[in-house]
């Protein structure tokens, strides 16, 4: 009974924590926000084990957690709880082929760790953040939720970033074109009379 009572809030917590980490990163994934979603949380895996004494929930085998248009996938997901009457989340660890997606936003790596006490999220093992064609990558990406700061570490390699400038709207004319059009209209007699 306790496992059933905890399963849905824990799945929601996993998604909320992953989204909160991504939402703190201003360069990419800045609009991830599950806190406003009222959509149900769907969790699927090959196996679920709940160790009552240790207060650890472990999902294994093609783990998928989905809420609305946000999905977290991993080979293994461990959730550690603390507290007796007031059960709180202590940490969430996603391991193996970790991918968090929402529309054109994606975060991936071999491991993701959310530490509630330190208020940090670390994506490691070839961490990559993408939004559309923009991408930032390194060996690890650490997001400090309390300080609202992200650090990308290159590890043995270097930090890589590919950032495309925003494209102007198709109907927006560059500032110089409007003046040129008015001058052309005046020269041809097409201006206001």
SEVO-271373 format. One record per residue (C-alpha): residue in three letters; x negated, y, z negated. Coordinates in Angstrom, 1 decimal. Each point is the difference from the previous one (the first is absolute). Example, Ala and Ser with C-alpha at 12.3 -4.5 7.8 and 13.67 -1.06 7.14 Angstrom:
residues 2
PT   type       c1       c2       c3
PT    Ala    -12.3     -4.5     -7.8
PT    Ser     -1.4      3.4      0.7
This chain:
residues 193
PT   type       c1       c2       c3
PT    Unk      0.0      0.0      0.0
PT    Unk     -2.8      2.4     -0.9
PT    Unk     -1.8     -0.7      3.3
PT    Unk      3.2      0.8      2.0
PT    Unk      0.5      3.2     -2.0
PT    Unk     -3.5      1.1      0.7
PT    Unk     -0.4     -1.1      3.6
PT    Unk      1.9      2.9      1.7
PT    Unk     -1.5      2.8     -2.1
PT    Unk     -3.5     -1.4      0.5
PT    Unk      0.4     -0.2      3.8
PT    Unk      1.3      3.6      0.0
PT    Unk     -3.0      1.0     -2.2
PT    Unk     -2.4     -1.6      2.5
PT    Unk      1.4      2.1      2.8
PT    Unk      0.4      3.2     -2.0
PT    Unk     -3.6     -0.2     -1.1
PT    Unk     -1.4     -0.7      3.4
PT    Unk      2.1      2.9      1.4
PT    Unk     -1.0      2.3     -2.8
PT    Unk     -3.7     -0.6      0.8
PT    Unk      0.6      0.6      3.7
PT    Unk      2.0      3.1     -0.7
PT    Unk     -2.9      1.5     -1.9
PT    Unk     -2.3     -0.2      3.0
PT    Unk      0.7      3.2      1.9
PT    Unk     -1.8     -0.8      3.2
PT    Unk      1.9     -3.2      0.8
PT    Unk      3.1     -1.7     -1.2
PT    Unk      1.1      3.2     -1.7
PT    Unk      3.7     -0.6      0.4
PT    Unk      0.3     -3.5     -1.6
PT    Unk      2.6      0.3     -2.7
PT    Unk      2.0     -3.0     -1.4
PT    Unk      1.2      1.8     -3.1
PT    Unk      2.8      1.6      2.1
PT    Unk      1.1     -3.2      1.6
PT    Unk      3.0     -1.8     -1.3
PT    Unk     -0.6     -3.0      2.4
PT    Unk     -0.3     -3.5     -1.5
PT    Unk     -3.5     -1.5     -0.5
PT    Unk     -0.5     -3.3      1.8
PT    Unk     -2.9     -2.3     -1.0
PT    Unk     -1.0     -3.2      1.7
PT    Unk     -2.9     -2.3     -0.5
PT    Unk     -0.8     -3.7      0.1
PT    Unk     -0.3     -0.2     -3.8
PT    Unk      0.8      2.0     -3.1
PT    Unk     -1.5     -0.7     -3.4
PT    Unk      0.8      1.9     -3.2
PT    Unk     -2.3     -0.6     -2.9
PT    Unk      2.2      1.1     -2.9
PT    Unk     -2.8      0.0     -2.7
PT    Unk     -2.4      2.0      2.1
PT    Unk      2.7      2.1      1.6
PT    Unk     -1.3     -0.5      3.5
PT    Unk      2.1     -0.4      3.1
PT    Unk     -1.8     -1.5      3.0
PT    Unk      1.5     -0.2      3.5
PT    Unk     -2.0     -2.1      2.5
PT    Unk      0.1     -0.9      3.6
PT    Unk      0.9      2.6      2.7
PT    Unk      1.4      2.4     -2.6
PT    Unk      2.3      2.6      1.4
PT    Unk      1.6      2.8     -2.1
PT    Unk      2.4      2.3      1.9
PT    Unk      2.2      2.9     -0.8
PT    Unk      1.7      1.9      2.8
PT    Unk     -2.7      0.8      2.6
PT    Unk     -3.0     -0.7     -2.3
PT    Unk     -1.6     -3.4     -0.2
PT    Unk     -3.0     -1.3     -2.0
PT    Unk     -1.6     -3.3      1.2
PT    Unk     -2.7     -2.0     -1.7
PT    Unk     -1.2     -3.6     -0.5
PT    Unk      0.4      0.4     -3.8
PT    Unk      1.6      2.5     -2.3
PT    Unk     -0.6      0.1     -3.8
PT    Unk      2.0      2.2     -2.4
PT    Unk     -1.1      0.3     -3.6
PT    Unk      2.4      1.4     -2.6
PT    Unk     -0.4      1.2     -3.5
PT    Unk      2.3      0.9     -3.0
PT    Unk      2.6     -2.0     -1.9
PT    Unk      3.3      1.8      0.0
PT    Unk     -1.0      2.7      2.5
PT    Unk     -1.6     -2.0      2.8
PT    Unk     -2.4      2.1      2.0
PT    Unk     -2.2     -0.6      3.0
PT    Unk     -3.7     -0.3     -0.7
PT    Unk     -1.4     -0.8      3.4
PT    Unk      0.8     -1.3      3.5
PT    Unk     -2.5     -1.8      2.1
PT    Unk      0.6     -0.8      3.7
PT    Unk     -2.6     -2.3      1.6
PT    Unk     -0.8     -1.3      3.4
PT    Unk      1.2      1.7      3.2
PT    Unk      1.6      2.9     -1.9
PT    Unk      2.1      2.2      2.2
PT    Unk      2.5      2.8     -1.0
PT    Unk      2.0      1.4      2.8
PT    Unk      2.7      2.7      0.6
PT    Unk      0.9      0.9      3.5
PT    Unk     -3.2      1.3      1.6
PT    Unk     -1.9      0.0     -3.4
PT    Unk     -2.2     -2.9     -1.0
PT    Unk     -2.5     -0.8     -2.8
PT    Unk     -2.0     -3.2      0.1
PT    Unk     -2.9     -1.8     -1.7
PT    Unk     -0.9     -3.2     -1.6
PT    Unk      1.0      1.0     -3.5
PT    Unk      2.1      2.7     -1.7
PT    Unk      0.0      0.7     -3.7
PT    Unk      2.4      2.3     -1.9
PT    Unk     -1.1      0.6     -3.6
PT    Unk      2.8      1.6     -2.0
PT    Unk     -2.2      1.0     -2.9
PT    Unk     -2.6      1.8      2.1
PT    Unk      2.7      1.2      2.5
PT    Unk     -2.1     -1.1      3.0
PT    Unk      0.5     -2.0      3.1
PT    Unk     -3.0     -1.5      1.8
PT    Unk      0.2     -1.5      3.5
PT    Unk     -3.2     -1.9      0.8
PT    Unk     -1.5     -2.4      2.5
PT    Unk      0.0      2.0      3.2
PT    Unk      2.6      2.5     -1.1
PT    Unk      1.8      1.8      2.8
PT    Unk      2.7      2.7     -0.2
PT    Unk      1.9      0.8      3.3
PT    Unk      2.7      2.4      0.9
PT    Unk      0.8     -0.2      3.7
PT    Unk     -3.3      0.3      1.8
PT    Unk     -1.8      1.6     -3.0
PT    Unk     -2.2     -2.3     -2.1
PT    Unk     -2.3      0.1     -3.0
PT    Unk     -2.1     -3.0     -1.0
PT    Unk     -2.6     -1.1     -2.4
PT    Unk     -1.0     -2.9     -2.2
PT    Unk      2.4      1.3     -2.7
PT    Unk      2.5      2.8     -0.6
PT    Unk      0.8      1.0     -3.5
PT    Unk      3.0      2.1     -0.8
PT    Unk      0.1      1.7     -3.5
PT    Unk      3.7      0.7     -0.5
PT    Unk     -0.6      2.2     -3.1
PT    Unk     -2.6      2.2      1.7
PT    Unk      1.8     -0.2      3.4
PT    Unk     -3.4     -0.8      1.6
PT    Unk     -1.0     -2.6      2.6
PT    Unk     -3.6     -1.2      0.5
PT    Unk     -1.0     -2.1      3.1
PT    Unk     -3.3     -1.9     -0.5
PT    Unk     -2.0     -1.3      2.9
PT    Unk     -1.7     -2.9     -1.8
PT    Unk     -2.6     -1.5      2.3
PT    Unk      1.4      1.9      2.9
PT    Unk      1.2      3.6      0.4
PT    Unk      3.4      1.6     -0.5
PT    Unk      1.7      0.3      3.3
PT    Unk      2.8      2.4      1.0
PT    Unk      1.8      0.5      3.2
PT    Unk      2.4      2.9     -0.2
PT    Unk      2.0      1.4      3.0
PT    Unk      1.1      3.6     -0.1
PT    Unk      3.8      0.4      0.0
PT    Unk      1.5      0.5      3.5
PT    Unk      2.2      3.1      0.5
PT    Unk      3.7     -0.5      0.6
PT    Unk      0.8     -0.3      3.8
PT    Unk      2.2      3.1     -0.1
PT    Unk     -2.5      2.2     -1.9
PT    Unk     -2.1      2.2      2.3
PT    Unk     -3.5      1.1     -1.2
PT    Unk      0.0      3.5     -1.4
PT    Unk     -1.9      1.5      3.0
PT    Unk      2.5     -1.5      2.5
PT    Unk      2.9      2.1     -1.2
PT    Unk     -1.8      3.3      0.5
PT    Unk     -1.2     -1.2      3.4
PT    Unk      3.6     -0.9      1.0
PT    Unk      1.2      3.4     -1.0
PT    Unk     -2.7      1.7      2.0
PT    Unk      0.8     -2.1      3.0
PT    Unk      3.7      0.9     -0.3
PT    Unk     -0.8      3.7     -0.1
PT    Unk     -2.3     -0.2      3.0
PT    Unk      2.6     -1.8      2.1
PT    Unk      2.8      2.1     -1.1
PT    Unk      1.6     -2.8     -1.9
PT    Unk     -0.2      1.9     -3.4
PT    Unk      3.0      1.5     -1.8
PT    Unk      1.3      3.2      1.5
